[in-house]
Structures are given as structure tokens and as C-alpha cells.
Amino acid sequence: MAIYYGTSIVTIIENLEGDDVKVQHENVIEEVPIIELEADGGIEEIRDAIKSLQWKKIDE
């Protein structure tokens, strides 16, 4: 499944304060509101990606 910001496929790399996340597409990193992201699997896919980030930080 893919997560999109506009027409770009992005990877969520950090969960920020409030309702923002940091995403990366190609060599560009941006802070964007979660509400502006779209996913093939809907909001659940975005939530799962954010949760997996939190677990990754704990494991490190």
C-alpha cells in the first residue's frame, strides 16, 4: 500500500507534535498535516504507519 501527499508517494519518517508528520519523497523532507495525506488503505493505513514508527523508536 502507498501513502500519498498530493500526487507524490511519501514515507512517514517522524510523528510531530499536534496533527503534523514529517514525510519524505525522493530527497525532499516536509512537515505536513496528517489530514492532507491519503492512502490506498484509508486512514487506518496512515495510523498503522505512524504506530510502526513509534515501535521502531522503542526498539532502537
Secondary structure, DSSP 8 states (H G I E B T S, - for coil): --EEETTEEEEEEEE-STTEEEEEETTEEEEEEGGGEEETT-HHHHHHHHHHHHHHHHH-
